[in-house]
Amino acid sequence: MEWRFFEEGDLEWILKVTKDMFDESEWNDSEYDSEKVKKYFYQVIDSPLFMFGIIALRGEKKIGFMTGYITQFSFMKDVFAKESELYIVPSERGKMGGLFMMKKFIEWAKNNKVREIHFEPSVNGGSVKKFDALAKKLGMTKEPNYRIKL
């Protein structure tokens, strides 16, 4: 498995898979907003120092994506990283793509000297137990959200 940061040529694929992700979500009774997705996509590309966006690949095939960002705590100068979205295409689920991308996010966050990394998974259609197992492999605590203190 390989990975790379978002590139402009990924936009159409991101629009397709975020629509699929939306359709699987508990919010699918609302309206999917492709313009908002485009704006966020370009925000990630244009802000590599505090925005994270990667594509996971198996060979040439795009199998998932992950986004996140760095921000400050409201009461101190220390920073933390927060996962925004993580999606694996259905045919690739259970093949460790999510864990792979989470490790890349943790590595990126460490390189940016964050104090903590926060994950708030949406497990719609998935399993909390499966995410709990991934979290344990990564050394996360759950108090009340999933996080890693560095």
C-alpha positions as CSV (number, residue, x, y, z in Angstrom):
1,M,0.0,0.0,0.0
2,E,1.2,3.5,-0.8
3,W,0.0,7.0,-0.2
4,R,0.4,10.6,-1.4
5,F,-0.8,14.0,-0.6
6,F,-3.9,15.4,-2.4
7,E,-3.3,16.6,-6.0
8,E,-5.6,18.7,-8.1
9,G,-6.3,15.8,-10.4
10,D,-7.9,14.0,-7.4
11,L,-10.9,16.3,-7.2
12,E,-13.3,14.3,-9.4
13,W,-12.5,11.1,-7.4
14,I,-12.9,12.9,-4.1
15,L,-16.3,14.3,-5.3
16,K,-17.4,10.7,-6.1
17,V,-16.3,9.1,-2.9
18,T,-17.5,11.8,-0.6
19,K,-20.9,11.4,-2.2
20,D,-20.7,7.7,-1.5
21,M,-19.5,8.5,2.0
22,F,-22.4,10.9,2.5
23,D,-24.9,8.3,1.1
24,E,-23.7,5.8,3.8
25,S,-23.9,8.4,6.6
26,E,-26.6,9.0,9.1
27,W,-27.0,12.5,7.6
28,N,-28.0,11.3,4.2
29,D,-31.4,12.8,4.6
30,S,-29.8,16.2,4.0
31,E,-28.4,17.6,0.8
32,Y,-24.9,16.7,-0.3
33,D,-23.0,19.9,-1.2
34,S,-20.3,19.3,-3.9
35,E,-19.3,23.0,-3.9
36,K,-18.5,22.8,-0.2
37,V,-16.4,19.7,-0.8
38,K,-14.5,21.5,-3.6
39,K,-13.8,24.5,-1.4
40,Y,-12.5,22.2,1.4
41,F,-10.4,20.1,-1.1
42,Y,-8.6,23.3,-2.3
43,Q,-8.3,24.6,1.3
44,V,-6.4,21.3,2.1
45,I,-4.2,21.6,-0.9
46,D,-3.4,25.3,-0.3
47,S,-2.6,24.9,3.4
48,P,-0.1,22.1,3.7
49,L,1.4,23.5,6.9
50,F,-1.8,23.0,8.9
51,M,-4.1,20.8,6.7
52,F,-3.6,17.1,6.0
53,G,-5.1,15.4,3.0
54,I,-3.9,12.0,1.6
55,I,-5.0,9.4,-0.8
56,A,-4.2,5.7,-0.1
57,L,-3.3,3.6,-3.1
58,R,-3.1,-0.1,-3.8
59,G,-1.0,0.0,-7.0
60,E,-2.5,2.7,-9.1
61,K,-6.0,2.2,-7.6
62,K,-7.2,4.9,-5.1
63,I,-8.7,3.0,-2.2
64,G,-9.4,5.8,0.4
65,F,-8.6,9.2,1.7
66,M,-8.1,11.0,5.0
67,T,-8.1,14.6,6.0
68,G,-7.2,16.4,9.2
69,Y,-5.8,19.6,10.5
70,I,-3.7,21.3,13.2
71,T,-5.2,23.9,15.6
72,Q,-4.5,25.5,18.9
73,F,-6.2,24.8,22.2
74,S,-8.4,27.8,23.2
75,F,-6.5,28.4,26.4
76,M,-2.8,27.8,25.5
77,K,-0.4,28.0,22.7
78,D,0.1,24.3,22.3
79,V,-1.4,22.7,19.2
80,F,-3.2,19.5,18.5
81,A,-4.1,17.6,15.4
82,K,-7.7,16.5,14.6
83,E,-8.8,14.0,12.1
84,S,-11.6,15.3,9.9
85,E,-12.6,12.5,7.5
86,L,-11.4,9.0,6.8
87,Y,-13.0,6.9,4.1
88,I,-12.1,3.5,2.6
89,V,-14.0,2.4,-0.5
90,P,-16.2,-0.6,0.3
91,S,-14.2,-3.2,-1.7
92,E,-11.1,-2.3,0.4
93,R,-12.5,-2.3,3.9
94,G,-10.9,-4.7,6.3
95,K,-7.6,-4.6,4.5
96,M,-5.9,-2.2,6.9
97,G,-6.1,0.9,4.7
98,G,-7.7,2.9,7.5
99,L,-4.9,2.0,9.9
100,F,-2.3,2.8,7.3
101,M,-3.7,6.3,6.8
102,M,-4.1,6.9,10.5
103,K,-0.4,6.0,11.0
104,K,0.5,8.6,8.3
105,F,-1.6,11.2,10.0
106,I,0.1,10.5,13.4
107,E,3.5,10.7,11.7
108,W,2.6,14.1,10.1
109,A,1.3,15.4,13.4
110,K,4.4,14.4,15.3
111,N,6.5,16.1,12.6
112,N,4.4,19.3,13.3
113,K,5.1,19.0,17.1
114,V,1.5,18.7,18.2
115,R,0.7,17.9,21.8
116,E,-2.2,15.6,21.2
117,I,-3.9,13.9,18.2
118,H,-7.7,13.6,18.3
119,F,-9.9,11.2,16.4
120,E,-13.7,11.4,16.4
121,P,-14.7,8.5,14.1
122,S,-18.1,8.2,12.6
123,V,-18.8,4.5,12.4
124,N,-22.1,4.7,10.5
125,G,-22.5,1.3,9.0
126,G,-19.3,0.3,10.6
127,S,-18.4,-1.1,14.0
128,V,-17.3,0.7,17.1
129,K,-15.6,-2.5,18.1
130,K,-13.5,-2.4,14.9
131,F,-12.4,1.2,15.5
132,D,-11.7,0.4,19.1
133,A,-9.3,-2.4,17.9
134,L,-7.6,0.1,15.5
135,A,-7.3,2.7,18.3
136,K,-5.7,0.1,20.6
137,K,-3.1,-0.8,18.0
138,L,-2.2,2.9,17.7
139,G,-2.0,3.5,21.5
140,M,-5.0,5.7,21.7
141,T,-7.0,6.3,24.9
142,K,-10.7,7.0,24.8
143,E,-11.5,9.8,27.2
144,P,-14.2,10.8,26.0
145,N,-12.9,10.9,22.4
146,Y,-10.0,8.9,21.0
147,R,-6.7,10.6,21.4
148,I,-3.0,10.1,21.6
149,K,-0.9,12.3,23.9
150,L,2.6,13.0,22.6
